[in-house]
Amino acid sequence: MFFLYQIIVSALLLISPVIIIYRILKNKEDSKRFIEKFSISSEKRRKGKLIWFHGASVGEIMSIIPLIKYYEKNNSINQILITSSTLSSSKIIKKFKFKKTIHQFYPVDHFLLTNNFLNHWKPSLAIFIESEIWPYMFKNLRDKKIPLILLNARITKKTFNRWSKINFFSKLIFGMITVAYPQNLETKYFLKKIKTKKINLIGNLKFAENPEENFTIKNKKLKSELNKNKIWVASSTHKNEEIFCANAHKELKKKNKNLITIIIPRHVHRANEIALEMKKINLNVAYHSSKIQTLKNIDIYIVDTFGETKLFHKISSTVFLGGSIIKRGGQNPLEAARLGSKILHGPNTDNFKDVYKHLKLLNISKKINTPLQLASSIVFKKNKNSGKKIKKIGQKILNKTINELDNLINNEYKKT
């Protein structure tokens, strides 16, 4: 099975230059650093102990930032490597200005490339986040006797059914995991079915807060302009959801003339496309990157920059989470919930089913199906108590996670 898998990967590797060029033209790939995906490192490895975290994209990387900040202060660790697959996640990491943490793009899962990657970085511990399962990297980690952790593991029924079709192969791959920490009971059940050796349920790490310094909108003029208006945020939106939110805006504006809807698209390269859609239905648009001096007569404010979502979640009393009207399974609502925002979402939230169930029990979230329902559910006053509840849950999960990883790093695998 590994042989067949490598034939497929090798075939993809042959056409990868065409794919890379296309992605560079679409601003989805770094024009210089794409070589990292072929295991050509652009950073040096320091002497001493290195721990490695890998997450697919922004959501997974943001969930481990509290851990990175903690291990930045750990003198026994000389270097922290973060890998991811997307350009947006690499830009997010840059904003934190870590001292001993570096980012590289994750290599193609080919036996030669993964072997070269591990020979260069020589991690003492490999920590993969959520659903990142890569057969040949796992095999090379096992062969090199590098402990492999699956942190905040997430396996949906759909994913489990796919793995079940190649039952022998899946059990072989998941059997290479040293310890798995599922984020919910469903994942724990599926991990057991796939014969993962050691499983320890801690909870969803995304409940944990990511403390940031100077966490406020620095542009005083913008802050003043936003304070003059009633605002709400549509966050992590996908195609067609912006129009959905725009219709809610038009409905809500019948009673609130000084209303601004802030749209934070999941993919910022869609900003111009969104602006054209808004203008077609006679809504006035401003871009965050334009640093506009006045928001008078502005309907839609598009955040077309990376890493500033939290700033707008902080000032908004209501946040609609995208990926939930269309069938994408929803986006993570916890950051906005921690900040005391009311959470609104569509019917498609399978990616965060347990999270939304918890938020609903705390009376923090509400499902909506139409623009009219969305408009009627928006509030303009924060609920600070709800935010405190989420933070308390998150701190408990973070503390447990740190204790587990500390034991692995400092004790059980001290000699690796």
Backbone hydrogen bonds, N-H to C=O, Kabsch-Sander energy under -0.5 kcal/mol:
donor,donor_aa,acceptor,acceptor_aa,energy
5,Y,1,M,-2.6
6,Q,2,F,-2.3
7,I,3,F,-1.7
8,I,4,L,-1.9
9,V,5,Y,-2.3
10,S,6,Q,-2.6
11,A,7,I,-2.0
12,L,8,I,-2.0
13,L,9,V,-2.2
14,L,10,S,-1.5
15,I,11,A,-1.1
16,S,12,L,-0.6
18,V,15,I,-0.8
19,I,15,I,-1.5
20,I,16,S,-3.1
21,I,17,P,-2.4
22,Y,18,V,-2.1
23,R,19,I,-2.4
24,I,20,I,-2.5
25,L,21,I,-2.2
26,K,22,Y,-1.4
27,N,24,I,-1.6
28,K,23,R,-3.3
29,E,23,R,-0.8
34,F,30,D,-1.2
35,I,32,K,-0.7
36,E,33,R,-2.2
37,K,34,F,-1.7
38,F,35,I,-1.7
39,S,36,E,-1.8
40,I,35,I,-1.6
41,S,39,S,-0.8
51,I,79,Q,-1.7
52,W,125,L,-2.7
53,F,81,L,-3.1
54,H,127,I,-2.8
55,G,83,T,-2.2
61,I,57,S,-2.3
62,M,58,V,-3.0
63,S,59,G,-1.4
64,I,60,E,-0.7
64,I,61,I,-1.1
65,I,61,I,-0.5
65,I,62,M,-0.8
68,I,64,I,-2.4
69,K,65,I,-2.6
70,Y,66,P,-1.6
71,Y,67,L,-2.7
72,E,68,I,-1.7
73,K,69,K,-0.6
73,K,70,Y,-1.0
74,N,71,Y,-0.8
75,N,73,K,-0.8
77,I,74,N,-1.5
78,N,49,K,-1.8
78,N,76,S,-0.6
79,Q,49,K,-1.7
80,I,100,K,-2.5
81,L,51,I,-2.5
82,I,80,I,-0.5
82,I,102,I,-2.7
83,T,53,F,-2.5
84,S,104,Q,-1.2
85,S,56,A,-2.4
86,T,56,A,-0.7
87,L,28,K,-0.6
90,S,86,T,-1.3
91,K,87,L,-1.7
92,I,88,S,-1.7
93,I,89,S,-1.8
94,K,90,S,-1.4
95,K,91,K,-0.9
95,K,92,I,-0.8
96,F,93,I,-1.4
97,K,93,I,-0.6
97,K,94,K,-1.0
102,I,80,I,-2.5
104,Q,82,I,-2.2
106,Y,84,S,-2.6
108,V,37,K,-2.6
110,H,108,V,-2.7
114,T,110,H,-2.9
115,N,111,F,-1.3
116,N,112,L,-2.4
117,F,113,L,-2.3
118,L,114,T,-2.3
119,N,115,N,-2.2
120,H,116,N,-1.8
121,W,117,F,-2.4
122,K,118,L,-2.4
124,S,50,L,-3.5
125,L,50,L,-0.8
126,A,147,P,-2.5
127,I,52,W,-3.3
127,I,125,L,-0.5
128,F,126,A,-0.6
128,F,149,I,-3.2
129,I,54,H,-2.6
130,E,151,L,-2.7
132,E,129,I,-1.3
133,I,131,S,-1.4
134,W,132,E,-0.6
138,F,134,W,-2.6
139,K,135,P,-2.2
140,N,136,Y,-2.4
141,L,137,M,-2.4
142,R,138,F,-2.3
143,D,139,K,-2.6
144,K,140,N,-1.9
145,K,142,R,-1.4
146,I,141,L,-2.8
149,I,126,A,-3.2
149,I,147,P,-0.5
150,L,179,V,-2.3
151,L,128,F,-2.9
151,L,149,I,-0.8
152,N,181,Y,-0.6
153,A,150,L,-0.6
153,A,181,Y,-1.9
154,R,130,E,-1.0
160,F,156,T,-2.7
161,N,157,K,-2.4
162,R,158,K,-1.5
163,W,159,T,-2.3
164,S,160,F,-2.3
165,K,161,N,-0.8
165,K,162,R,-0.8
166,I,163,W,-1.3
167,N,164,S,-1.0
170,S,166,I,-2.9
171,K,167,N,-2.3
172,L,168,F,-1.7
173,I,169,F,-2.3
174,F,170,S,-2.9
175,G,171,K,-1.4
176,M,173,I,-1.5
177,I,174,F,-1.2
178,T,148,L,-2.0
179,V,148,L,-1.4
180,A,198,K,-2.4
181,Y,150,L,-3.2
183,Q,153,A,-2.6
188,K,184,N,-1.8
189,Y,185,L,-2.3
190,F,186,E,-2.1
191,L,187,T,-2.8
192,K,188,K,-1.9
193,K,189,Y,-1.9
194,I,190,F,-1.8
195,K,192,K,-1.5
196,T,191,L,-2.5
200,N,180,A,-2.5
202,I,182,P,-1.0
202,I,200,N,-0.5
203,G,182,P,-1.0
205,L,203,G,-0.6
207,F,204,N,-2.0
208,A,205,L,-1.8
215,F,212,E,-0.6
216,T,214,N,-2.1
218,K,216,T,-0.6
220,K,218,K,-1.1
223,K,219,N,-2.5
224,S,220,K,-2.4
225,E,221,K,-2.3
226,L,222,L,-2.6
227,N,223,K,-2.0
228,K,224,S,-0.9
228,K,225,E,-0.5
229,N,226,L,-1.4
230,K,258,N,-3.2
231,I,229,N,-0.5
232,W,260,I,-1.3
233,V,318,T,-2.2
234,A,262,I,-3.2
235,S,233,V,-0.6
235,S,320,F,-3.2
236,S,264,I,-1.6
237,T,264,I,-1.2
241,E,238,H,-1.9
242,E,238,H,-0.8
244,F,240,N,-1.3
245,C,241,E,-2.3
246,A,242,E,-2.4
247,N,243,I,-2.3
248,A,244,F,-1.4
249,H,245,C,-2.4
250,K,246,A,-2.2
251,E,247,N,-1.7
252,L,248,A,-2.7
253,K,249,H,-2.2
254,K,251,E,-0.9
255,K,252,L,-1.4
256,N,252,L,-1.2
259,L,257,K,-1.2
260,I,230,K,-2.7
261,T,299,D,-2.9
262,I,232,W,-2.8
262,I,260,I,-0.6
263,I,261,T,-0.6
263,I,301,Y,-2.1
264,I,234,A,-3.0
264,I,262,I,-0.5
266,R,237,T,-2.8
268,V,266,R,-0.6
270,R,267,H,-2.0
271,A,268,V,-1.9
274,I,270,R,-2.5
275,A,271,A,-2.5
276,L,272,N,-2.1
277,E,273,E,-1.6
278,M,274,I,-2.3
279,K,275,A,-2.3
280,K,276,L,-1.6
281,I,277,E,-0.7
281,I,278,M,-0.8
282,N,279,K,-1.7
283,L,278,M,-2.0
286,A,300,I,-2.2
288,H,302,I,-2.8
290,S,287,Y,-0.7
291,K,288,H,-1.4
292,I,287,Y,-0.6
298,I,295,L,-2.1
299,D,284,N,-1.8
300,I,284,N,-2.7
301,Y,261,T,-2.5
302,I,286,A,-2.9
302,I,300,I,-0.6
303,V,263,I,-2.6
303,V,301,Y,-0.6
304,D,302,I,-1.0
311,L,308,E,-0.5
312,F,308,E,-1.1
312,F,309,T,-0.7
313,H,309,T,-2.0
314,K,310,K,-2.0
315,I,311,L,-0.8
316,S,312,F,-0.8
317,S,231,I,-0.5
319,V,342,K,-2.9
320,F,233,V,-3.1
321,L,319,V,-0.5
321,L,344,L,-2.6
322,G,235,S,-3.1
322,G,320,F,-0.5
328,R,323,G,-0.9
328,R,326,I,-1.7
330,G,323,G,-3.1
331,Q,322,G,-0.8
337,A,333,P,-2.0
338,R,334,L,-2.6
339,L,335,E,-1.0
340,G,337,A,-1.8
341,S,336,A,-2.1
342,K,317,S,-3.3
343,I,364,I,-2.5
344,L,319,V,-2.4
344,L,342,K,-0.5
345,H,366,K,-1.9
346,G,321,L,-0.6
348,N,324,S,-2.5
349,T,347,P,-1.0
351,N,329,G,-1.9
352,F,329,G,-0.7
352,F,349,T,-1.4
353,K,350,D,-1.1
356,Y,352,F,-2.9
357,K,353,K,-1.8
358,H,354,D,-2.0
359,L,355,V,-2.5
360,K,356,Y,-2.4
361,L,357,K,-1.7
362,L,358,H,-1.5
363,N,360,K,-1.5
364,I,359,L,-3.0
365,S,359,L,-0.7
366,K,343,I,-1.9
368,I,345,H,-3.1
374,L,370,T,-2.3
375,A,371,P,-2.7
376,S,372,L,-2.1
377,S,373,Q,-1.0
377,S,374,L,-0.7
378,I,374,L,-0.8
378,I,375,A,-0.7
383,N,340,G,-2.5
384,K,382,K,-0.6
386,S,383,N,-0.6
387,G,383,N,-1.2
388,K,384,K,-1.7
389,K,385,N,-1.6
390,I,386,S,-1.7
391,K,387,G,-2.2
392,K,388,K,-2.0
393,I,389,K,-1.8
394,G,390,I,-2.6
395,Q,391,K,-2.5
396,K,392,K,-1.5
397,I,393,I,-1.9
398,L,394,G,-2.6
399,N,395,Q,-2.4
400,K,396,K,-1.8
401,T,397,I,-2.3
402,I,398,L,-2.6
403,N,399,N,-2.2
404,E,400,K,-2.1
405,L,401,T,-2.6
406,D,402,I,-2.8
407,N,403,N,-1.9
408,L,404,E,-1.8
409,I,405,L,-3.1
410,N,406,D,-3.0
411,N,407,N,-1.4
412,E,407,N,-2.1
413,Y,408,L,-1.7
414,K,411,N,-1.6
416,T,413,Y,-1.5
